[in-house]
Amino acid sequence: MSPALTISGKIIEIIAEELDITLDIIKANAKFDDDLGASNIDMIEIILSAGSEFNMPIPDDEAAAMQTVGQLVSWMEKRVHARDKDS
């Protein structure tokens, strides 16, 4: 499995667990609030959990701009790959 699939898959698992929803309804273009029903507190938990999982804290201003699953996945993939490349 490629690292991108691992990151995406893990983030989707985090979202499913935090929101108590099934994996199959979580799509890259799904909006956290409108499509998945995430509250502001849910979003904080998702962001903190994703940051913790990959040891990559997400700055508040960047987290606030994330509206879709794909935006979170893309942000994390770029940072993790850049960090791993520099290691």
DSSP file (Angstrom, degrees, kcal/mol; ACC not computed):
  #  RESIDUE AA STRUCTURE BP1 BP2  ACC     N-H-->O    O-->H-N    N-H-->O    O-->H-N    TCO  KAPPA ALPHA  PHI   PSI    X-CA   Y-CA   Z-CA
    1    1 A M              0   0    0      0, 0.0     0, 0.0     0, 0.0     0, 0.0   0.000 360.0 360.0 360.0 135.1    0.0    0.0    0.0
    2    2 A S     >  -     0   0    0      1,-0.1     4,-2.0     4,-0.0     3,-0.2  -0.365 360.0-114.5 -74.6 156.7    1.4    3.4   -0.9
    3    3 A P  H  > S+     0   0    0      0, 0.0     4,-2.7     0, 0.0     5,-0.2   0.864 116.1  57.9 -58.0 -36.1    1.9    6.1    1.8
    4    4 A A  H  > S+     0   0    0      1,-0.2     4,-2.6     2,-0.2     5,-0.2   0.916 107.4  46.5 -61.6 -42.5   -0.8    8.3    0.2
    5    5 A L  H  > S+     0   0    0     -3,-0.2     4,-2.9     1,-0.2     5,-0.2   0.881 111.3  52.6 -66.4 -36.8   -3.3    5.5    0.6
    6    6 A T  H  X S+     0   0    0     -4,-2.0     4,-2.3     2,-0.2    -2,-0.2   0.930 112.1  44.5 -63.7 -45.4   -2.2    4.9    4.2
    7    7 A I  H  X S+     0   0    0     -4,-2.7     4,-2.4     2,-0.2     5,-0.2   0.949 116.9  45.2 -64.1 -50.0   -2.6    8.6    5.1
    8    8 A S  H  X S+     0   0    0     -4,-2.6     4,-2.4     1,-0.2    -2,-0.2   0.933 114.4  48.7 -59.7 -47.7   -6.0    8.9    3.4
    9    9 A G  H  X S+     0   0    0     -4,-2.9     4,-2.1    -5,-0.2    -1,-0.2   0.891 111.9  48.4 -61.4 -41.4   -7.3    5.6    4.8
   10   10 A K  H  X S+     0   0    0     -4,-2.3     4,-2.4    -5,-0.2    -1,-0.2   0.906 111.1  50.1 -68.2 -40.9   -6.2    6.5    8.3
   11   11 A I  H  X S+     0   0    0     -4,-2.4     4,-2.5     1,-0.2    -2,-0.2   0.910 110.0  50.9 -63.3 -40.9   -7.8   10.0    8.1
   12   12 A I  H  X S+     0   0    0     -4,-2.4     4,-2.6    -5,-0.2    -1,-0.2   0.904 109.8  50.5 -62.8 -40.5  -11.0    8.4    6.9
   13   13 A E  H  X S+     0   0    0     -4,-2.1     4,-2.5     2,-0.2    -2,-0.2   0.908 109.9  50.4 -62.4 -41.6  -10.9    6.0    9.8
   14   14 A I  H  X S+     0   0    0     -4,-2.4     4,-2.8     2,-0.2     5,-0.2   0.931 111.8  47.4 -61.3 -46.1  -10.4    8.9   12.2
   15   15 A I  H  X S+     0   0    0     -4,-2.5     4,-2.6     1,-0.2     5,-0.2   0.929 111.9  49.9 -61.9 -46.2  -13.4   10.8   10.8
   16   16 A A  H  X>S+     0   0    0     -4,-2.6     5,-1.8     1,-0.2     4,-1.1   0.910 114.1  45.4 -59.6 -43.3  -15.6    7.7   10.9
   17   17 A E  H  <5S+     0   0    0     -4,-2.5     3,-0.3     2,-0.2    -2,-0.2   0.936 114.4  46.8 -67.3 -46.6  -14.7    7.0   14.5
   18   18 A E  H  <5S+     0   0    0     -4,-2.8    -2,-0.2     1,-0.2    -1,-0.2   0.874 122.7  35.0 -63.8 -37.9  -15.1   10.7   15.6
   19   19 A L  H  <5S-     0   0    0     -4,-2.6    -1,-0.2    -5,-0.2    -2,-0.2   0.492 103.3-127.6 -96.7  -3.7  -18.4   11.1   13.8
   20   20 A D  T  <5 +     0   0    0     -4,-1.1     2,-0.3    -3,-0.3    -3,-0.2   0.945  64.7 130.5  54.4  52.8  -19.7    7.5   14.4
   21   21 A I      < -     0   0    0     -5,-1.8    -1,-0.2    -6,-0.2     2,-0.2  -0.836  62.4 -92.2-128.1 167.1  -20.4    7.0   10.7
   22   22 A T    >   -     0   0    0     -2,-0.3     3,-1.2     1,-0.1     4,-0.3  -0.505  28.9-123.8 -82.7 151.2  -19.6    4.3    8.2
   23   23 A L  G >  S+     0   0    0      1,-0.2     3,-1.7    -2,-0.2    -1,-0.1   0.831 102.5  68.8 -60.2 -35.1  -16.5    4.5    6.1
   24   24 A D  G 3  S+     0   0    0      1,-0.3    -1,-0.2     3,-0.0    -2,-0.0   0.678  95.0  53.7 -66.5 -17.8  -18.4    4.2    2.8
   25   25 A I  G <  S+     0   0    0     -3,-1.2     2,-0.9     1,-0.0    -1,-0.3   0.529  85.4  95.7 -92.8  -4.1  -20.0    7.6    3.1
   26   26 A I    <   +     0   0    0     -3,-1.7     2,-0.3    -4,-0.3   -14,-0.0  -0.773  53.2 169.2 -91.8 108.2  -16.8    9.5    3.6
   27   27 A K    >   -     0   0    0     -2,-0.9     3,-1.7     1,-0.1    42,-0.4  -0.785  47.0-110.4-115.6 158.7  -15.6   10.8    0.2
   28   28 A A  T 3  S+     0   0    0     -2,-0.3    42,-3.2     1,-0.3    43,-0.3   0.848 119.0  46.6 -58.0 -36.3  -12.8   13.3   -0.6
   29   29 A N  T 3  S+     0   0    0     40,-0.2    -1,-0.3    39,-0.1     2,-0.3   0.412  84.1 121.4 -89.4   3.8  -15.3   16.0   -1.7
   30   30 A A    <   -     0   0    0     -3,-1.7    39,-1.9     1,-0.1     2,-0.4  -0.494  61.8-132.7 -69.7 129.6  -17.6   15.5    1.4
   31   31 A K  B  >> -A   68   0A   0     -2,-0.3     5,-1.7    37,-0.2     4,-1.2  -0.675  10.5-134.3 -82.2 135.6  -17.9   18.7    3.4
   32   32 A F  T  45S+     0   0    0     35,-2.4     6,-3.0    -2,-0.4     4,-0.2   0.913  99.4  29.6 -57.1 -46.4  -17.4   18.1    7.1
   33   33 A D  T  >5S+     0   0    0     34,-0.3     4,-1.1     4,-0.2    -1,-0.1   0.971 127.7  34.9 -81.7 -56.5  -20.4   20.1    8.2
   34   34 A D  T  45S+     0   0    0      1,-0.2    -2,-0.1     2,-0.2    -1,-0.1   0.917 130.4  27.3 -68.3 -45.7  -22.9   19.8    5.4
   35   35 A D  T  <5S+     0   0    0     -4,-1.2    -3,-0.2     1,-0.1    -1,-0.2   0.825 133.1  29.8 -89.8 -33.9  -22.3   16.3    4.2
   36   36 A L  T  4<S-     0   0    0     -5,-1.7    -3,-0.2    -4,-0.2    -2,-0.2   0.521  97.0-124.9-108.0  -7.5  -21.0   14.5    7.3
   37   37 A G     <  +     0   0    0     -4,-1.1     2,-0.3    -6,-0.3    -4,-0.2   0.744  46.4 167.6  73.9  23.6  -22.7   16.5   10.1
   38   38 A A        -     0   0    0     -6,-3.0    -1,-0.2    -7,-0.2     2,-0.1  -0.532  23.0-148.5 -75.6 133.5  -19.6   17.5   11.9
   39   39 A S     >  -     0   0    0     -2,-0.3     4,-2.3     1,-0.1     5,-0.2  -0.366  34.4 -97.5 -85.5 174.7  -19.9   20.1   14.6
   40   40 A N  H  > S+     0   0    0      1,-0.2     4,-2.0     2,-0.2     5,-0.1   0.894 128.2  50.2 -60.5 -39.4  -17.2   22.6   15.5
   41   41 A I  H  > S+     0   0    0      2,-0.2     4,-2.2     1,-0.2    -1,-0.2   0.897 107.8  52.9 -67.3 -39.8  -16.2   20.3   18.4
   42   42 A D  H  > S+     0   0    0      1,-0.2     4,-2.6     2,-0.2    -2,-0.2   0.921 108.3  51.6 -58.7 -43.3  -16.1   17.3   16.1
   43   43 A M  H  X S+     0   0    0     -4,-2.3     4,-2.8     1,-0.2     5,-0.2   0.900 107.3  51.7 -62.3 -41.2  -13.8   19.2   13.7
   44   44 A I  H  X S+     0   0    0     -4,-2.0     4,-2.7     1,-0.2     5,-0.2   0.931 111.5  47.5 -60.6 -44.7  -11.4   20.0   16.6
   45   45 A E  H  X S+     0   0    0     -4,-2.2     4,-2.6     2,-0.2    -2,-0.2   0.902 112.7  48.6 -63.6 -41.7  -11.3   16.4   17.6
   46   46 A I  H  X S+     0   0    0     -4,-2.6     4,-2.7     2,-0.2     5,-0.2   0.939 113.7  46.3 -63.6 -47.2  -10.7   15.2   14.0
   47   47 A I  H  X S+     0   0    0     -4,-2.8     4,-2.5     2,-0.2    -2,-0.2   0.920 115.2  46.2 -62.4 -45.7   -7.9   17.8   13.5
   48   48 A L  H  X S+     0   0    0     -4,-2.7     4,-2.4    -5,-0.2    -1,-0.2   0.912 114.2  48.1 -64.5 -42.2   -6.3   16.9   16.8
   49   49 A S  H  X S+     0   0    0     -4,-2.6     4,-2.7    -5,-0.2    -2,-0.2   0.913 113.1  47.1 -65.7 -42.9   -6.5   13.2   16.1
   50   50 A A  H  X S+     0   0    0     -4,-2.7     4,-1.8     2,-0.2     6,-0.2   0.925 113.4  48.9 -65.0 -44.0   -5.1   13.5   12.6
   51   51 A G  H  <>S+     0   0    0     -4,-2.5     5,-2.8    -5,-0.2     4,-0.4   0.908 113.9  46.2 -60.9 -42.4   -2.3   15.7   13.8
   52   52 A S  H ><5S+     0   0    0     -4,-2.4     3,-0.9     3,-0.2    -2,-0.2   0.908 108.1  56.3 -66.6 -43.4   -1.5   13.3   16.6
   53   53 A E  H 3<5S+     0   0    0     -4,-2.7    -1,-0.2     1,-0.3    -2,-0.2   0.873 120.1  29.8 -57.2 -40.2   -1.7   10.2   14.4
   54   54 A F  T 3<5S-     0   0    0     -4,-1.8    -1,-0.3    -5,-0.1    -2,-0.2   0.281 106.3-119.6-106.1   9.8    0.9   11.6   12.0
   55   55 A N  T < 5S+     0   0    0     -3,-0.9    -3,-0.2    -4,-0.4    -4,-0.1   0.918  79.0 121.3  51.1  46.8    2.9   13.6   14.5
   56   56 A M      < -     0   0    0     -5,-2.8    -1,-0.1    -6,-0.2    -2,-0.1  -0.717  54.6-150.3-142.4  83.6    2.0   16.7   12.4
   57   57 A P        -     0   0    0      0, 0.0    -9,-0.1     0, 0.0   -10,-0.0  -0.272  13.3-135.7 -58.7 140.6    0.1   19.4   14.3
   58   58 A I        -     0   0    0    -11,-0.2    -7,-0.1     2,-0.0     5,-0.1  -0.881  21.0-120.7-101.5 118.9   -2.2   21.4   12.1
   59   59 A P     >  -     0   0    0      0, 0.0     4,-2.8     0, 0.0     3,-0.4  -0.250  21.8-119.1 -58.0 144.8   -2.1   25.2   12.7
   60   60 A D  H  > S+     0   0    0      1,-0.2     4,-2.5     2,-0.2     5,-0.2   0.875 111.4  52.2 -53.6 -44.4   -5.4   26.7   13.8
   61   61 A D  H  > S+     0   0    0      1,-0.2     4,-0.7     2,-0.2    -1,-0.2   0.875 113.5  43.9 -65.0 -36.0   -5.6   29.0   10.8
   62   62 A E  H  > S+     0   0    0     -3,-0.4     4,-0.6     2,-0.2     3,-0.4   0.881 112.6  52.1 -75.0 -37.8   -5.0   26.2    8.3
   63   63 A A  H >< S+     0   0    0     -4,-2.8     3,-1.2     1,-0.2    -2,-0.2   0.895 105.0  56.6 -62.6 -39.8   -7.4   23.9   10.1
   64   64 A A  H 3< S+     0   0    0     -4,-2.5    -1,-0.2     1,-0.3    -2,-0.2   0.781 103.9  54.3 -63.8 -26.6  -10.2   26.5   10.0
   65   65 A A  H 3< S+     0   0    0     -4,-0.7     2,-0.6    -3,-0.4    -1,-0.3   0.618  84.0 101.1 -83.0 -12.8   -9.8   26.7    6.2
   66   66 A M    <<  +     0   0    0     -3,-1.2     3,-0.1    -4,-0.6   -34,-0.0  -0.634  34.3 156.6 -79.9 116.0  -10.4   22.9    5.8
   67   67 A Q        +     0   0    0     -2,-0.6   -35,-2.4   -35,-0.1   -34,-0.3   0.619  57.0  48.0-111.2 -20.4  -13.9   22.3    4.7
   68   68 A T  B  > S-A   31   0A   0    -37,-0.3     4,-1.6   -36,-0.1   -37,-0.2  -0.828  78.3-118.7-123.9 161.6  -13.7   18.9    3.0
   69   69 A V  H  > S+     0   0    0    -39,-1.9     4,-2.6   -42,-0.4     5,-0.2   0.909 115.3  56.5 -58.8 -43.7  -12.1   15.5    3.7
   70   70 A G  H  > S+     0   0    0    -42,-3.2     4,-2.8   -43,-0.2    -1,-0.2   0.847 102.4  54.4 -60.3 -36.2   -9.9   15.9    0.6
   71   71 A Q  H  > S+     0   0    0    -43,-0.3     4,-2.3     2,-0.2    -1,-0.2   0.912 110.9  45.5 -65.2 -41.8   -8.5   19.2    1.9
   72   72 A L  H  X S+     0   0    0     -4,-1.6     4,-2.4     2,-0.2    -2,-0.2   0.933 114.9  47.3 -65.6 -46.1   -7.4   17.6    5.2
   73   73 A V  H  X S+     0   0    0     -4,-2.6     4,-2.9     1,-0.2     5,-0.2   0.933 113.3  48.2 -61.7 -47.1   -6.0   14.5    3.4
   74   74 A S  H  X S+     0   0    0     -4,-2.8     4,-2.3     2,-0.2     5,-0.2   0.914 111.4  50.1 -60.8 -44.9   -4.1   16.7    0.9
   75   75 A W  H  X S+     0   0    0     -4,-2.3     4,-2.0    -5,-0.2    -1,-0.2   0.939 114.4  44.3 -58.3 -48.2   -2.7   18.9    3.6
   76   76 A M  H  X S+     0   0    0     -4,-2.4     4,-2.9     1,-0.2     5,-0.3   0.907 111.3  52.5 -67.6 -42.4   -1.5   15.9    5.6
   77   77 A E  H  X S+     0   0    0     -4,-2.9     4,-2.5     1,-0.2     5,-0.3   0.928 110.3  48.5 -59.4 -45.5    0.0   14.1    2.6
   78   78 A K  H  X S+     0   0    0     -4,-2.3     4,-2.1    -5,-0.2    -1,-0.2   0.930 115.8  42.9 -61.2 -46.5    2.0   17.1    1.5
   79   79 A R  H  X S+     0   0    0     -4,-2.0     4,-2.4    -5,-0.2    -2,-0.2   0.912 115.8  47.1 -69.4 -42.5    3.4   17.7    5.0
   80   80 A V  H  X S+     0   0    0     -4,-2.9     4,-2.8     2,-0.2     5,-0.2   0.924 113.8  47.6 -66.3 -43.7    4.1   14.1    5.8
   81   81 A H  H  X S+     0   0    0     -4,-2.5     4,-2.2    -5,-0.3    -1,-0.2   0.904 113.1  48.7 -64.6 -40.4    5.8   13.4    2.5
   82   82 A A  H  X S+     0   0    0     -4,-2.1     4,-1.7    -5,-0.3    -2,-0.2   0.910 113.7  47.0 -64.9 -42.0    7.9   16.6    2.8
   83   83 A R  H  X S+     0   0    0     -4,-2.4     4,-0.8     1,-0.2    -2,-0.2   0.934 113.9  47.0 -64.5 -45.9    8.9   15.6    6.4
   84   84 A D  H  < S+     0   0    0     -4,-2.8     3,-0.4     1,-0.2    -2,-0.2   0.852 109.7  54.2 -66.7 -34.2    9.8   12.1    5.4
   85   85 A K  H  < S+     0   0    0     -4,-2.2    -1,-0.2     1,-0.2    -2,-0.2   0.872 109.2  48.4 -65.3 -37.8   11.8   13.3    2.4
   86   86 A D  H  <        0   0    0     -4,-1.7    -1,-0.2     1,-0.2    -2,-0.2   0.628 360.0 360.0 -77.7 -13.9   13.9   15.5    4.6
   87   87 A S     <        0   0    0     -4,-0.8    -1,-0.2    -3,-0.4    -2,-0.2   0.486 360.0 360.0 -77.5 360.0   14.5   12.7    7.1
